Every structure is written in C-alpha cells, then in structure tokens.
Amino acid sequence: MSQRNQEALVGYVSGAELARQRRNKRKRQQRWIWSSIALAVTLGVISIAWPCRIVSRSSAASKGDATEKETSI
C-alpha cells in the first residue's frame, strides 16, 4: 500500500462515527444554550424578587416597631 493511501486510512472517519460526533456536538451546543437560558431566568427572578425582599423586611421592621410602641404605652 502506498504512503498516500495509508495516510488516507489513518484520517478516515466512518459515516457512523461522523454522525455520532455531530450528535454529540449538537447536544453540547443545546446544553450550553439551555444552561444560558436557565441562568438568565434565574438572574431575572432574583433581580425582580430582591427589591420585594427588602421592602417586606423594612415593612416588617416598621410593624414590629409600631407594635412595641403600642404595648409600651
């Protein structure tokens, strides 16, 4: 067998192997895309919920202060 044919056989990838590689590449890309979407949703929910958490904490503190003032009278 000539040197050129041997090099061609070394670099040869079967059709099934090529299909498997493409499938795996597509799965990795989809996983990356869905992970990015999940991260964006999580950060969006946190950014919306964070001000509500601060407001509820301050209103709870003011209610607690009002209750203490009423009972101390």
Backbone as a chain_set.jsonl record, in Angstrom:
{"seq": "MSQRNQEALVGYVSGAELARQRRNKRKRQQRWIWSSIALAVTLGVISIAWPCRIVSRSSAASKGDATEKETSI", "coords": {"N": [[0.854, -1.175, 0.0], [0.523, 2.211, -0.745], [2.17, 5.146, 0.584], [0.528, 7.376, 0.569], [-2.072, 6.291, 0.493], [-2.098, 5.003, 2.961], [-2.01, 7.17, 4.728], [-4.438, 8.313, 4.117], [-6.19, 6.393, 5.094], [-5.641, 6.513, 7.828], [-6.654, 9.006, 8.58], [-9.297, 8.637, 8.074], [-12.733, 8.696, 8.845], [-15.493, 6.86, 9.795], [-18.877, 6.797, 8.494], [-20.813, 6.375, 10.483], [-19.385, 7.048, 12.77], [-18.833, 9.721, 12.275], [-21.429, 10.753, 12.275], [-22.072, 10.284, 14.942], [-20.265, 11.985, 16.218], [-21.22, 14.463, 15.313], [-23.781, 14.436, 16.468], [-23.101, 14.462, 19.199], [-21.814, 16.942, 19.325], [-23.943, 18.65, 18.721], [-25.59, 18.127, 20.922], [-23.991, 19.133, 23.009], [-23.979, 21.853, 22.318], [-26.725, 22.454, 22.553], [-27.083, 21.943, 25.272], [-25.494, 23.963, 26.343], [-26.858, 26.218, 25.439], [-29.397, 25.921, 26.702], [-28.573, 25.984, 29.353], [-27.65, 28.591, 29.512], [-30.05, 29.972, 29.115], [-31.467, 29.148, 31.392], [-29.858, 30.279, 33.39], [-30.179, 33.004, 32.804], [-32.921, 33.322, 33.309], [-32.989, 32.705, 36.035], [-31.376, 34.77, 37.13], [-32.973, 36.929, 36.368], [-35.327, 36.483, 37.864], [-34.279, 36.705, 40.436], [-33.445, 39.375, 40.379], [-35.894, 40.642, 40.214], [-37.175, 39.766, 42.526], [-35.54, 40.622, 44.598], [-35.826, 43.466, 45.363], [-38.434, 43.299, 46.433], [-38.018, 41.692, 48.641], [-36.455, 43.342, 50.248], [-38.254, 45.453, 50.708], [-40.324, 44.096, 52.039], [-38.979, 43.29, 54.31], [-38.322, 45.758, 55.508], [-40.881, 46.776, 55.963], [-41.856, 44.89, 57.724], [-40.197, 45.347, 59.864], [-40.974, 47.937, 60.543], [-43.61, 47.475, 61.295], [-43.168, 45.893, 63.503], [-41.922, 47.749, 65.175], [-44.039, 49.526, 65.582], [-45.814, 47.894, 66.96], [-44.4, 47.401, 69.294], [-44.329, 49.987, 70.353], [-47.024, 50.43, 70.866], [-47.572, 48.526, 72.867], [-45.931, 49.358, 74.871], [-47.086, 51.578, 75.955]], "CA": [[0.0, 0.0, 0.0], [1.359, 3.407, -0.84], [2.171, 6.059, 1.735], [-0.634, 8.256, 0.46], [-3.254, 5.52, 0.885], [-2.027, 4.761, 4.397], [-2.376, 8.423, 5.378], [-5.869, 8.498, 3.917], [-6.882, 5.48, 6.008], [-5.46, 6.978, 9.201], [-7.528, 10.144, 8.798], [-10.667, 8.287, 7.688], [-13.741, 8.54, 9.898], [-16.655, 6.208, 9.195], [-20.105, 7.585, 8.492], [-21.457, 6.256, 11.789], [-18.565, 7.81, 13.724], [-19.049, 11.135, 11.963], [-22.776, 11.072, 12.75], [-22.011, 10.312, 16.406], [-19.576, 13.22, 16.594], [-22.14, 15.581, 15.071], [-24.817, 14.366, 17.501], [-22.517, 14.913, 20.464], [-21.574, 18.38, 19.219], [-25.249, 19.309, 18.808], [-26.038, 18.004, 22.317], [-23.211, 20.09, 23.801], [-24.465, 23.19, 21.992], [-28.048, 22.609, 23.142], [-26.909, 22.02, 26.717], [-24.96, 25.295, 26.629], [-27.932, 27.19, 25.202], [-30.401, 25.794, 27.769], [-27.954, 26.451, 30.6], [-27.641, 30.055, 29.447], [-31.425, 30.421, 29.315], [-31.795, 28.933, 32.806], [-29.131, 31.277, 34.161], [-30.815, 34.301, 32.572], [-34.2, 33.326, 34.028], [-32.68, 32.758, 37.467], [-30.933, 36.125, 37.454], [-34.13, 37.806, 36.231], [-36.198, 36.285, 39.02], [-33.59, 37.279, 41.602], [-33.467, 40.839, 40.282], [-37.261, 41.094, 40.49], [-37.546, 39.422, 43.898], [-34.67, 41.279, 45.577], [-36.46, 44.662, 45.944], [-39.591, 42.885, 47.236], [-37.473, 41.169, 49.886], [-36.023, 44.492, 51.035], [-39.461, 46.169, 51.106], [-41.04, 43.314, 53.043], [-38.177, 43.308, 55.536], [-38.456, 47.077, 56.14], [-42.254, 46.93, 56.448], [-41.979, 44.03, 58.899], [-39.499, 46.033, 60.944], [-41.795, 49.078, 60.969], [-44.761, 46.914, 62.003], [-42.655, 45.464, 64.802], [-41.705, 48.957, 65.968], [-45.35, 50.056, 65.952], [-46.364, 47.0, 67.969], [-43.663, 47.636, 70.543], [-44.735, 51.289, 70.863], [-48.369, 50.302, 71.4], [-47.561, 47.728, 74.093], [-45.19, 50.05, 75.931], [-47.896, 52.681, 76.482]], "C": [[0.9, 1.239, 0.0], [1.203, 4.273, 0.402], [0.917, 6.936, 1.733], [-1.916, 7.534, 0.89], [-3.265, 5.259, 2.392], [-2.437, 6.015, 5.17], [-3.876, 8.684, 5.25], [-6.653, 7.607, 4.873], [-6.772, 5.925, 7.456], [-6.436, 8.105, 9.509], [-8.984, 9.856, 8.504], [-11.558, 8.117, 8.913], [-14.976, 7.948, 9.231], [-17.88, 7.108, 9.285], [-20.801, 7.552, 9.844], [-20.707, 7.074, 12.834], [-18.769, 9.306, 13.513], [-20.428, 11.584, 12.458], [-22.793, 11.172, 14.277], [-21.338, 11.593, 16.885], [-20.48, 14.436, 16.404], [-23.244, 15.617, 16.117], [-24.305, 14.896, 18.827], [-22.266, 16.413, 20.461], [-22.885, 19.142, 19.368], [-25.787, 19.255, 20.24], [-25.301, 18.994, 23.211], [-23.704, 21.507, 23.563], [-25.833, 23.439, 22.631], [-27.958, 22.739, 24.654], [-26.415, 23.4, 27.115], [-26.056, 26.348, 26.489], [-28.954, 27.127, 26.329], [-29.843, 26.229, 29.118], [-27.93, 27.973, 30.643], [-29.041, 30.623, 29.682], [-31.812, 30.283, 30.785], [-31.101, 29.964, 33.697], [-29.778, 32.655, 34.016], [-32.142, 34.402, 33.317], [-33.963, 33.454, 35.522], [-32.263, 34.16, 37.888], [-32.086, 37.129, 37.34], [-35.067, 37.701, 37.422], [-35.57, 36.892, 40.268], [-33.664, 38.803, 41.555], [-34.864, 41.402, 40.539], [-37.601, 40.886, 41.963], [-36.739, 40.203, 44.933], [-35.292, 42.55, 46.166], [-37.677, 44.307, 46.814], [-39.131, 42.388, 48.6], [-37.076, 42.325, 50.804], [-37.24, 45.266, 51.548], [-40.193, 45.403, 52.193], [-40.279, 43.302, 54.364], [-38.344, 44.648, 56.262], [-39.873, 47.284, 56.665], [-42.49, 46.055, 57.673], [-41.306, 44.689, 60.098], [-40.333, 47.209, 61.449], [-43.047, 48.594, 61.695], [-44.348, 46.468, 63.403], [-42.415, 46.649, 65.716], [-43.03, 49.526, 66.45], [-45.983, 49.209, 67.045], [-45.696, 47.217, 69.308], [-44.087, 48.958, 71.179], [-46.121, 51.197, 71.5], [-48.37, 49.553, 72.741], [-46.83, 48.431, 75.217], [-46.0, 51.173, 76.559], [-48.712, 52.257, 77.656]], "O": [[1.922, 1.275, 0.685], [0.241, 4.147, 1.159], [0.329, 7.197, 2.782], [-2.752, 8.117, 1.58], [-4.321, 5.292, 3.023], [-3.147, 5.914, 6.171], [-4.503, 9.212, 6.168], [-7.678, 8.029, 5.407], [-7.707, 5.737, 8.234], [-6.992, 8.149, 10.607], [-9.83, 10.735, 8.665], [-11.177, 7.474, 9.891], [-15.452, 8.469, 8.222], [-17.908, 8.062, 10.062], [-21.321, 8.568, 10.305], [-21.322, 7.718, 13.684], [-18.865, 10.065, 14.478], [-20.565, 12.68, 13.001], [-23.453, 12.048, 14.836], [-21.79, 12.214, 17.848], [-20.5, 15.336, 17.245], [-23.611, 16.687, 16.603], [-24.978, 15.678, 19.499], [-22.477, 17.084, 21.471], [-22.939, 20.161, 20.058], [-26.374, 20.226, 20.719], [-25.911, 19.624, 24.075], [-23.833, 22.284, 24.51], [-26.073, 24.51, 23.187], [-28.668, 23.545, 25.255], [-26.867, 23.954, 28.118], [-26.169, 27.255, 27.314], [-29.343, 28.166, 26.864], [-30.574, 26.785, 29.938], [-28.165, 28.573, 31.692], [-29.199, 31.634, 30.366], [-32.415, 31.19, 31.359], [-31.697, 30.463, 34.652], [-29.907, 33.387, 34.997], [-32.456, 35.444, 33.892], [-34.648, 34.219, 36.202], [-32.748, 34.677, 38.894], [-32.165, 38.073, 38.127], [-35.547, 38.714, 37.932], [-36.261, 37.525, 41.067], [-33.915, 39.447, 42.573], [-34.997, 42.522, 41.032], [-38.244, 41.737, 42.578], [-37.222, 40.421, 46.044], [-35.285, 42.699, 47.388], [-37.915, 44.961, 47.83], [-39.792, 42.641, 49.607], [-37.336, 42.281, 52.006], [-37.256, 45.691, 52.703], [-40.64, 46.0, 53.172], [-40.895, 43.304, 55.43], [-38.491, 44.679, 57.484], [-40.052, 47.906, 57.712], [-43.245, 46.436, 58.568], [-41.8, 44.593, 61.221], [-40.392, 47.452, 62.654], [-43.499, 49.254, 62.63], [-45.093, 46.646, 64.367], [-42.679, 46.565, 66.915], [-43.139, 49.961, 67.597], [-46.617, 49.741, 67.956], [-46.36, 47.217, 70.345], [-44.196, 49.051, 72.402], [-46.373, 51.804, 72.541], [-49.108, 49.928, 73.652], [-47.071, 48.145, 76.389], [-45.619, 51.675, 77.617], [-49.45, 53.065, 78.219]]}, "num_chains": 1, "name": "protein.A"}
